[in-house]
Each structure stands twice: as C-alpha cells, then as structure tokens.
Amino acid sequence: MSVETEATSVVALHAHRLRESGARTLTGVVSDSGGVLRGKTVPAARIEVFAEAGMGASYTWPVFCVDNSIAATPELNVVGDFRLVADLETAVVLDGGFGWAAADLCDQDGRITPYCWRSLGKRQTHDLLSRGVSVAVGHELEFILLEEDGTVTGHRHGWQAYGVRPYSQVSDFGADLCEALAVAGLPVEQIHAEYGPGQFEISLPPRDPVAAADGVLLARAVVGRTAARHGLHASFSPAPVPGQPGNGAHLHLSFSDAEGPLLSGGGGAAGLTLTGEHALAGIIEHLPDMMAVLAGTVVSGERMQPGHWSGAFACWGVENREAAVRLLLGNRGNPRGAHLEVKCVDPGANPYLATALLLAAAGDGIAREVAAPAAVSVDPATLVTDGASPAVRALPRDPSERLDRFAASAFCTEVLGAPLHGAVVSVRRQELPLCDDQSQVLATRFAWSS
C-alpha cells in the first residue's frame, strides 16, 4: 500500500468513527497569532475533504487582531489562500453532534506553512528529544462564569475564595463539565472555585506538548458548551471584570532523560539535576522577551501585577506563587513528580506558541549550560524594591515594552521563524492603541472563549 493510499485509508476510518459517534458537522479549530480561536465547519458528509484538501482560509488569518481588524503585511494581505486542514487524530464528537478537531495551516498543496502555529510545538518537542530530553506539559484553565444578563455568577451574595458554597451552587455544572471532558478524552485532575468572584479552575493532566495544547482548545469548547446548557457564559479573558482578579493559564512542564527526571533526585538546589537547572535557567533568561506571546493581549497588563499571584517577576522559587516559575517538588502530595509551573502565561496566549517558546528556552539553557539563579524564598517584589537581588527582574507590563523586546529578540525570531514572528509583531503593533482603552476589558470579555 502506498503512503498516500494508507493516509486515505486512515482518514476514511476516522471519518467513519466520527459519523458512527453521531457527528453532524466537523469544526476545525486554530488558535491565531493573538490567541483567538477561529475555525471552519463542514457537514459530516465532507469530513474526508476537510482532512485531505482542507478548507480555504485567506492569507489574513495569521494577522487577524482581537478587534477583528487586519494587520496586513506585504506577505499577508488580500491575495492568496491557505488551507485549514483538520487533524482527524484529534477529532471528537461533543454534545448535539458537534464534531471538533485541531487544525493545521497548510498551503494549497497540503504542506505545512511557516505560519502554522500548531507545528511549532512539534518542532520544539522533537528538538528536545534529539538532545535526549522528553517533556510532558499540563495546563490549568481559569475562567469566570456569568449569568445571561452579564452578572458574575455568585457575586450577588458574596464570594469566598476557594469556598465550598460558590462551587456547591454550580455543582451540577461542575459535574457535567467533568463528565463531558472525560468523554472528550480530557480527564479533569481537579475543579474548584478560585480567588476572584465567579472564577473557577480546572486542571488537566500532563501529556505530549502538542496534544496538551490541542486539549486547551478542546477544553474551552467543552466548558463553553456545558456552561451554555446551564444558562451561563464562560469567559477566558485575562481580565474579564474591571478591577477584579484576572484569569491565568498556568503551564506545567516536566523533563526527563534516560536516567530519570531532571527536576528531582539531583545534587543541585531543591534536588534539581544539573540539566534541570540549565533548563530552568533558560526559561527564566528568555521570559522577558516572550511576554508579547505569553501575556501580550490588550488586557494582559490588568492581570500581570505584583501581588496577584500572576508571576510578575522573572525568577524561580520552591512553591513561590509570586515567582514567574514555581517549582513543585515531587512528594506524596505531588505524586506526578517535580515540575515547573510557569505562572505568567494567561488565556490570551496561543498555547502552541507559548509551549514552543518555553520548550525552546529550556533547550537553549541546556545547550548553553546556563547557570540557574538562586531560588527566591520571599515575595520577589520586596527584593526588587530593596535592590537586594538585581537578578530578580520585573516582567514587562507595558505593552510597548513587551512588543519592543519581542520584536528585537533574535531568540524569539528563530523559534517562531521570521514569517510567523513578523505576523505576531504586526498583530501586537496594531493592537497597541487598544491597550489604553479601558473599555476593552468588557469588549474582549469573550474574545478567547469558545
């Protein structure tokens, strides 16, 4: 059997699986340069076509902005056509026959383009594997629930952070969500009421980096559809409510090699191995240049502040919730083993780009054998204020500074590739004026929802 014939056979089997599971349509989904979820849909009878030929997408897709304006460039404008190709390996059928699949951005001949956000995670995972390092990624998803009239759920009667009552009042939603995510292949590790009014969090287990990023997009669809069935709306905005805590999208990383885990069992600080220290150091070194992706939306600055547990400082610490990188030790309370939690990532980040940049930063630290800074065991804001630790740097909150650093970064350009790096810069540059408009907190409330 030829490769082409075998691929066609695999597509046919998946298409049959989806239709047998009740698929009425199939939606292929991407996260664009600004983290907004976009897609195209076909009826179930055309699933094979979506997976083989793809659906047309204009050359402007990589430069759509959060307000739906287009940050056109000489390369990306009204002339030309991409193909949005559904990856049926990821396809599932949700309630009502709604088929969902992650999608790749291809050219007219079916080749992955330099603008394909999803392909970057695959490339960086392969690069680490070539160094003998494997990685697993887990995600936390924070969101707020709103009533039909826009009122924050539970806010009328007071809110207890991490309280039992706030969760108990939506426990039917919570149970339905856990069951729906399990059916979709995304078992929930935990669910609870969070700090901010109406805010909830779910944690997804560690997986292959690209599968984990696919899972973020799928989970948002499941959360949104489950909320709708309960007469609610879910917002994944980094800052959904003026003056209230924002939503994070903490990204968890664990590394291992042929000898075992790299973040425990070693002779370094907090049990890190030497290679683990290098990976950690690489991430911290590059964080300031990556913020236009990790937390670069028009409202990200509302969340990225000291005292908000948002990881506003480029440093690390054991269980330090104010550090951008928090090391969780492997122990009885953390049976999955030691891992890093990158806290500065918010839901406006394209999860494929965020993952690719963080993996590349870890790989760069390993390749250059970068020495890790000392762990921070206090609130890093006190060290910056006192000047006691010049190595502790505040991450850029100003959108112009975030963009300037990202645009000038040779590292970020190399990781994303010049075409996609340029597209992200173009999008963020066009969005800059929106960052001074406080009305964007409400205007973008559902921009990153599904």
N, C-alpha and C positions, 0 to 999 in steps of 0.2 A: 504494500500500500504506500503510495507517495505521501510526502509530508502534507501536501495540500489536501489530498483526499482524507487523510487522517484528521486534519483540522476540521474539515467539513463534517466528518462523522461525529466529532466531539461536540460541535455546535448543535448538530441535529439532536443528539442525546440530551443536551442541556435544554434546548427548546422544548423537547417532548416532556422533560421533567417539569418545567415551569408551567406548561399548559395543563399537565396532569394535576399539578398543585393548585389549579384554579386561576392562573394568571389571565387577566382580561386585557391588560396592557403591560408594557415594559418601559420604564423610565431610566435612561442612562444619565448618571449624575457626575458632575465635576465640582471641585472647589476652585474658584478662579483666583486670579492674582491677588485680589483683595479679600479672599476667604469667603466670598459669597457663593452659595450653592446654586448652580444652574444646571439645566438638563434639557433633554428632548425625549419625547414619548412616541411609541408606536403601538398599534393594536397587536394583540398576541399572535396574529397570523403572520406578522412581519418580524418576529424575533430574530430569525436567522439572518435577515437582511441587516438588521441593526448590528449584529455581531460580525458580519463579514464585510459588507460595503460601508456600513456606518451611515449616520445622518449628517447632512450638511450643517456646518457652523461657520459663520463669517469670520474673516481674519480679525475682526474686532473683539472676539471673545477674550483673548488674553489682556485686553486693555479696557474692559468694562470697569466702571467705577461704582462705588457704593450707591451713588445717586442715579445710576444708570446712564450717566454721561459717558462719552468715549474718549479716552486719552490716546487718540490716534498717533501713530508714528509713521515715518516713511515706509517701514516694513509692514505695519499692521494698520490697514485702513479699509476702505470700502471694496478694494479689488482683491479677489482671491477667496478660497474656500478651504476650510479644514473639514475633516470627517470626525464626528463623535462616534467612537466605536465601543459598544457595550462589551464588558468582560463578563461572559456568562458564568465563569467560575465563581463570581461573587454574587450572582443573581439569586434573589429570594422573592417569595410572594408574601406580601403583607395582607392585612385585612381588606376585604372588598375586592380581591383580585388585583391589587396594586402590585405590579412587579417592579422590582428595584434592582439596579446593577451599577457598580462603579464603571466609569468610562475613561478611555484614553483619548487623547487628542492626536489624530493621525493626519497624514496628507492624503491626497486623492488616490495614491497607490497603496494605502494601508500601512505606510511606515510611520513609526512614532516620530513626532516633530520635536524640535528643540523647545517648543512651548508646552509640552505635555507635563503638567505638574506632577502627575502620578508616577511617571517614570523615574523621577529623581530619587525617590526613596529606594527603589530597586537598585539603582546605580550605587548609592552610598552603602547599602547593605552588602552588596557584592564586594565593594572596595574593602570594607572591614573584614569580610570573610577571607579575602585574599591576604590579609595580614594575620589570619588565624584567629580572628575575634568574631564571635557571634553575639547578637544583640536581640533582646526582646523589649517591646515597648507596650506600656499600658497607659490608658487615658482616664482622667476624671472629667466628667461633664457637669458643669454647674449651669443652672438655668432658673429663671423665675417663672412662676405661674400667675397668669392674670385671668380675671373674670371676663365675661363677654363685654362688659362696659369699660374694660381697661383698668379696673380696680385691682390692685395687687392682692392675690389670694391670702387670706388670713390677716390682712393688715387692719381691717376694721376693728378687730377685737384684740389687738396687741400681738406681739410676736416674741417668742422665746427662741433665741439662737440654739440650734441643735435640740429644740424642745420636742417632747413627745406629742403634745397637743397639736402643734402645726402639722406634724405628719399624720397623726390619727385622723384629722379632719379630711385628709385626702388619701386615706389608706386604700380605698378601693382603686383609685387611680394608680397608687404605688404598686399594688399587687398586680393589676392589669398590665402595668408597664413592665414589671419584672418578667411576667409570663410571656408577653409579646416579644421582648428582647431575647428571651431564651429560645423561642420558636424561630427567631431570625438568626440564631447562632451566636448571640451575644449575651452570654450569661452574666448577670449582674453580681458583682462582688459585695456591694453594699449600697443602700439608699437611705438618705436621711435629710431632715430639714437642715439647712445651712444657716450661716450667720445673718444674712440680710433678710428683710421681710419678703415673704413669698418665694424664697430661694431654696432650691433643693439640689442635691448632688447624687450622681450615680458614678460608681467606679467599675471600669471594665478590666478584665484580666489581661496579663501580658501576652502578646502574640508577635508573630513576624511583623516588622515595622510597617510594611505596606498594607498588610491585612488589618493591622491595628488602625491605620489611618482610614482605610475603607470603612472600618467599623464605626469611626466617629461620624462619618457622613450618614451611614445607615441608622445609627442610634438616634440622630437628630430627627430623621424621618419617623422613626417609631415613637419617639417622645411626642412629636408634634401631632401625629395621628391619634395617639392614645389620649392626649390632652383634649383634642377636639371632641372625642367621643364622650368626654366628661364635661363638655361645655366650657373648656378652658383653653387658654393660649399659652404657648411656651416661648420664652424669649431667651436666646443665647447671646444677646448683645453683651459686650464687655462692660457697658454702662447702661442698663435698661431703665433706671429710675434716677432722676436728678437728686443728687445729694445722698444717695444710698450706696451701700457696698456693691461692687461690680461682680461680674461672673468671671471666674478663671477657667482655664482648660489645662490643668497641670499635666505635664507629660513625664512619664516614669521610664527610666532607662536602666536595664541591667546588662552587664557584659560578662562574657566568659571566654576562655580559650581551652586548649586541650588539657590543661592542668586543673581547670575548675573556674569558679567565679573570680572576677577581678576586683570586686568591691568588698571582699571579705577574706579572712584567712591569711592575709599578708602581714608584713612586718612594718608597714607604714602607719601613718596617722589613722586612727579609728579602724585599724585592721585592713586598710587598703593595700592591695599589691602595688608594686612599682608601676606596672602597666595601667592599673586602675587609677593611680594618681595622675599619670600622664593624660589619660582620657578626661578626667575631671578638670585638670588644668587647662586643657584645650578648650573645653566648653566655656569656662569662666573667662578665658582670654578673649574669645570671639563674641561673647554675648552682646557687648555694646554696639557692635556693628550689625547685629542680626535683628535688632528690635523693630525695624520697619516691617519685618515679617512676623516676628513672634508676638508683638503687641503694637501694631502700627496703624490701627484704624483711626478714624476721625474722633472716636470717643475713648480710645485706649488710655489716654492720659488721665481720664477721670478715675480709673481703677489703679493705675500704676503710681501709687503714692506710699511713702513710708507709713507704717502703722496699719496698713490694710492687708497684711499677710500676702502681698502680691509679688514678693520677690523683687523689690525695687533696687537692690544692691547686688553688684557683681561680686559675689563671694560665696563661700560654702560653709556649712556647719552641720553638725550632727543634730537632727531633729530641730533645726533652727528655722522657724516659719517666716522669718523676715529676710532670710538669705535667698538669693535667686536660685541657688542649688542646695537642696536639702538632702543630706544623706540619711537614709533609713537603714538601720542596722538589721542584719539577719538574726532573728531570735525567735523565741516561742510566739511572741506577739506578731511577728512578721515572717510567717513560715515560707513565703515565697523567696526569701533571701534578701540580702542587701541590694539596694538600688538607689539611684539618684532621682529625685523629684525636681523637675525644672518648673519653678513656680511662676515665672514671669510670662509664660505663654497664656494668651487669652483666646476666647472662642472666635475672634475675628481672624485668627491665623489660619492660613491654608495648612491643614495638618501634614500634607505631603512635603511642602516646602519647609515647614518647621522641623519635621523629622529629619529631612535631608541635611539641613544646616547643622543640626545638633549632632548627628552622626558624623558628618564631615569634620566638625570641630573636635570631636573626640578622637577621630582618626588622625587629625593633624597633630593633636597633642601627643599621641602615641608615636607618630613618625618622627617628630622633632624632640621627643623625650622632654617635654616641657615640665618644669618643676611646679608642683602644686603649691599655692599659697597656704598659709596657716589657716586652720579652721577657725571660724568665728563662733564664740560661745556666748555672746551677748547680742543685744539688739545692734545691728550694724550701723544704725543711724547715730548711735552715741559715739562710735569710733570716727565716723565722718565729721561729726560736729566738733569733736575734740581734737581732730587731726592725729589721733593716736595710731591710726593704721592707714597710711596712704595707699595701701594695696586694695582697700575696700572702696570701690567706686560706685557712685550712684548711677544707675542706668538712665539713659536719656529719656525724659518725659516730654520735652519739647518736640513737636512733630517735625519741625525743620531740622533740628539736630539729629533726630533719628534718621531722617531721609538723607541728610548730607553724609553721615557716617556710612550708611548702607551703600549709597551711590559711589562713594570713593573707595569702598572695600574691594581690594583685589581678591581676597578670600571668597567673599560672597559672590563676586562675579564668576570666579572659577567654578564654584559649586553649582550655581544655578545655570551657568552658561551665559554668555553675553546676551543672546536674544531674550531669554526669559528674565534675566536680571534687568535688562533695559525696559521690559514691559512692566515689571513691578515698580521700577523707578518712575516711569511715566504715569502709572496709576496713582501712586502716592503723591506725586507732584501736583497732579490735577485736583486731588482731594484736599490739598493743604488749606485752601481758603475755608473749607467746611469745618476745619478743626477749631476755628474761632467762633463758630456759631453754636451757641448752647442749645438751640432748638434741635440740633442733630441727635441729642440724647433720645428724644422721643421719635424723631423722624426715622432713625435707624434701628428702632427697638426690635424689629423682626427681620432685619437685613440678613442676619446669619442663621436664621431659623429655617426649618424645612417643613 
